[in-house]
Amino acid sequence: MSSSLANTSESHDVVVGQDLPESAGRVLRVGPLKPSLEETLAGDFRAERLPDGDARASFLAEYGEEVTAVVTSGRTGVDADLMAALPNLGSIVHFGVGYDTTDVDRAAELGIGVSNTPDVLTDCVADTAVGLVLDTMRGFTAADRFVRAGRWPVEGNVPLTRKVSGARVGILGLGRIGSAIADRLTAFGCTIAYHNRRVVDGSPFRYVASPAELAASVDVLIVAAAGGAGTRHLVDREVLDALGANGFLINVARGSVVDEDALVELLQNGRLAGAGLDVFAHEPEVPAALLELDNVVLLPHLASGTVETRAAMEELTLQNLDTYLRTGDLVTPVVAPDPTLRGKESR
């Protein structure tokens, strides 16, 4: 059993990193990861971390050809330049569901498999989205600050807020997480509509043909779409204008999906009722203007941040890595590895 998992309350009895074949090659850690995952990778897989700065080039020159697998996260990823420096790379294993920072198209061209950790974080992200809906529409944390500042005895009651039960909710991205959000808000008596690239077969919810049309028809728009170049600024000024002065935006996807400059401007000018944000365009930097607004709830990208979910993410990350090193396959591939393409001169 992995030592770092065996000695914690997060253990899921994963047997990894033992008796790996000599052909497994070198594992590389790219970017910061969960500490217990870092410990397991370093101890059980002898994985080194890719250095920053001047040391990176010399490290890659000396060891780049030995690397067959990279473990990274959605916040760091692997770009085409790094792939080129790792000519025998066969898999990129992501800790997390997001992989938009990795050049997936280039990985596919090179036969490099890419995996993430779907499903295991669906519940916590959906819970967070619902929590943001409640807090943003009802103003709970703003009211908490009001009480803590001693303003209640002086100023009286806080202004009235908006009802969540029965609200019209639009979900942008009805995948695993979007569907889980919809199921939860159905229990609140909310009416649900959604927009996807295509209609979801068998869905009981109303499909809307465009993000702007969806925004115009709801009280609250929840962004649950995948990140990446294909969804950059999917929620643009047109969509935000359509949501309108009585509409609320909730984002638990990626900051890149929303035009953050337009969002800030509309919130400052009263052209949106409020926003609940777990993600931002330039994390961990948050626009200073948002810090001054009581109708905005700001979270530090914590949607999956529970002990149980992060342990399950870690377990699935290790399963993907261990399975690849033993068999050449991935447990939850976004792109399946193709050994016939690895090591080609086209890199």
ZATORSE-344632 format. One line per field, with one value per residue (C-alpha): x, y, z. Coordinates in steps of 0.02 Angstrom, whole numbers. Layout:
N
c1 = [X, ...]
c2 = [Y, ...]
c3 = [Z, ...]
REM end
This chain:
347
c1 = [0, 57, 139, 66, -110, -91, -43, -185, -372, -389, -326, -421, -309, -230, -84, 26, 205, 262, 360, 343, 420, 592, 516, 405, 529, 538, 388, 391, 290, 243, 179, 118, 8, -80, 57, 12, 7, 178, 241, 175, 243, 415, 422, 332, 365, 531, 454, 555, 479, 515, 624, 581, 693, 866, 874, 730, 826, 972, 854, 760, 921, 985, 826, 694, 713, 684, 515, 366, 232, 192, 78, 9, -150, -275, -191, -23, -40, 81, 103, 169, 344, 361, 294, 430, 562, 496, 511, 457, 313, 164, 41, -9, -103, -206, -254, -426, -563, -496, -362, -380, -201, -137, -125, -240, -243, -54, -52, -174, -65, 85, -7, 11, -130, -215, -318, -415, -518, -702, -853, -763, -781, -954, -1049, -939, -933, -1122, -1143, -1032, -1135, -1295, -1211, -1159, -1336, -1405, -1273, -1274, -1462, -1497, -1342, -1293, -1108, -1142, -1266, -1137, -1013, -1151, -1179, -994, -962, -1090, -1202, -1366, -1405, -1357, -1430, -1573, -1614, -1520, -1611, -1727, -1648, -1711, -1798, -1708, -1851, -1947, -1814, -1781, -1608, -1503, -1357, -1219, -1146, -1261, -1125, -1094, -1077, -1212, -1334, -1295, -1327, -1492, -1547, -1511, -1602, -1751, -1778, -1794, -1936, -1828, -1866, -1712, -1655, -1485, -1371, -1245, -1159, -1296, -1458, -1438, -1540, -1670, -1645, -1805, -1742, -1775, -1640, -1599, -1505, -1379, -1299, -1374, -1548, -1528, -1469, -1617, -1741, -1677, -1650, -1483, -1356, -1238, -1078, -1026, -944, -770, -628, -510, -494, -662, -759, -655, -774, -924, -1009, -968, -1041, -1191, -1234, -1210, -1317, -1451, -1447, -1485, -1497, -1605, -1496, -1363, -1208, -1131, -965, -893, -809, -656, -624, -583, -763, -823, -769, -709, -685, -863, -927, -839, -903, -1083, -1080, -1006, -1140, -1286, -1322, -1311, -1394, -1245, -1117, -1050, -876, -764, -647, -561, -470, -299, -299, -253, -273, -450, -505, -494, -663, -749, -681, -784, -951, -1070, -1174, -1027, -974, -791, -717, -535, -567, -622, -768, -688, -599, -661, -557, -661, -660, -476, -433, -537, -454, -284, -330, -391, -237, -125, -230, -212, -24, 4, -106, -17, 156, 104, -9, 5, -179, -267, -416, -506, -432, -478, -361, -310, -123, -63, 105, 126, 151, 265, 442, 411, 529, 378, 393]
c2 = [0, 177, 238, 414, 348, 207, 323, 448, 450, 480, 305, 213, 58, 92, -20, 83, 104, -71, -187, -75, -141, -76, -5, 113, 255, 415, 504, 694, 808, 971, 1112, 1105, 960, 899, 868, 686, 655, 736, 622, 465, 514, 552, 398, 261, 319, 410, 557, 716, 889, 991, 1136, 1317, 1451, 1419, 1241, 1184, 1182, 1084, 959, 929, 913, 780, 683, 734, 577, 465, 540, 433, 507, 677, 712, 888, 984, 1090, 1246, 1204, 1081, 1035, 1145, 1099, 1162, 1047, 901, 936, 926, 756, 651, 487, 558, 441, 507, 667, 627, 769, 787, 866, 869, 1020, 1000, 1161, 1213, 1062, 1069, 920, 937, 927, 781, 687, 723, 649, 498, 559, 501, 628, 585, 680, 636, 647, 596, 594, 782, 803, 808, 935, 1052, 1040, 1073, 1226, 1292, 1277, 1359, 1504, 1521, 1529, 1648, 1764, 1779, 1789, 1890, 1781, 1821, 2006, 2000, 1911, 2052, 2177, 2097, 2076, 2260, 2311, 2392, 2303, 2403, 2564, 2544, 2421, 2277, 2235, 2261, 2125, 1994, 1872, 1704, 1548, 1423, 1430, 1533, 1510, 1433, 1418, 1297, 1323, 1150, 1006, 875, 775, 927, 1029, 884, 864, 1050, 1036, 888, 983, 1141, 1041, 1001, 1189, 1195, 1287, 1276, 1222, 1263, 1230, 1260, 1134, 1109, 982, 925, 800, 648, 604, 763, 826, 1005, 1134, 1156, 1333, 1364, 1496, 1561, 1734, 1664, 1558, 1707, 1812, 1682, 1649, 1731, 1647, 1581, 1445, 1414, 1230, 1217, 1148, 1272, 1288, 1385, 1325, 1403, 1560, 1705, 1597, 1709, 1873, 2048, 1999, 1856, 1963, 2102, 1973, 1912, 2091, 2199, 2070, 1921, 1828, 1741, 1589, 1518, 1352, 1309, 1408, 1594, 1595, 1551, 1723, 1893, 1953, 2135, 2145, 2059, 2184, 2332, 2274, 2234, 2406, 2492, 2395, 2303, 2134, 2090, 1992, 1856, 1704, 1658, 1512, 1541, 1690, 1733, 1760, 1657, 1687, 1870, 1938, 2106, 2236, 2307, 2144, 2154, 2311, 2239, 2163, 2080, 1970, 1811, 1766, 1593, 1539, 1398, 1278, 1186, 1014, 1058, 927, 791, 654, 721, 768, 593, 515, 629, 577, 394, 406, 506, 368, 233, 320, 335, 160, 81, 177, 127, -57, -75, 81, 121, 254, 225, 387, 450, 614, 563, 381, 348, 287, 198, 195, 384, 405, 459, 514, 642, 755, 815]
c3 = [0, -33, 125, 119, 100, 225, 366, 353, 381, 194, 150, 14, 15, -153, -199, -313, -362, -312, -427, -578, -739, -786, -945, -842, -860, -759, -683, -674, -560, -644, -535, -353, -302, -145, -14, 18, -170, -188, -49, -132, -302, -232, -120, -216, -394, -366, -460, -465, -479, -635, -577, -608, -681, -750, -680, -790, -954, -884, -800, -962, -1062, -942, -902, -1030, -1137, -986, -939, -989, -875, -801, -654, -647, -607, -701, -632, -712, -854, -993, -1146, -1317, -1277, -1128, -1230, -1358, -1221, -1166, -1326, -1244, -1144, -1154, -1025, -936, -776, -702, -520, -543, -672, -767, -900, -1000, -961, -1056, -1246, -1271, -1461, -1471, -1350, -1462, -1615, -1523, -1455, -1276, -1163, -1050, -897, -765, -611, -661, -556, -388, -366, -443, -280, -193, -342, -360, -174, -190, -336, -235, -86, -196, -264, -87, -23, -174, -190, -3, 45, 193, 203, 172, 317, 424, 392, 433, 603, 643, 604, 736, 606, 650, 810, 721, 547, 575, 461, 301, 135, 72, -41, -173, -150, -210, -206, -369, -459, -644, -661, -818, -822, -949, -971, -924, -899, -741, -629, -716, -701, -516, -490, -582, -475, -316, -370, -430, -246, -217, -342, -468, -653, -749, -925, -1002, -1149, -1215, -1381, -1412, -1333, -1190, -1236, -1105, -1004, -920, -930, -1065, -1195, -1254, -1416, -1359, -1198, -1225, -1251, -1094, -992, -1048, -987, -809, -640, -608, -733, -671, -769, -765, -937, -963, -982, -1129, -1290, -1353, -1209, -1179, -1143, -1183, -1056, -1140, -1126, -1233, -1115, -960, -1033, -1070, -890, -840, -686, -593, -640, -542, -611, -526, -589, -528, -695, -750, -742, -928, -973, -915, -983, -813, -866, -928, -771, -657, -757, -755, -570, -530, -634, -560, -721, -633, -467, -403, -432, -340, -400, -355, -502, -582, -742, -661, -503, -367, -415, -395, -469, -332, -379, -331, -155, -124, -180, -52, -188, -240, -151, -178, -146, -172, -297, -160, -243, -227, -66, 56, 140, 61, -116, -121, -56, -194, -323, -259, -268, -447, -498, -430, -512, -680, -660, -596, -730, -867, -807, -799, -951, -1058, -1025, -921, -806, -848, -1012, -1092, -1233, -1246, -1260, -1431, -1415, -1604, -1604, -1452, -1485, -1664, -1739, -1773, -1596]
REM end
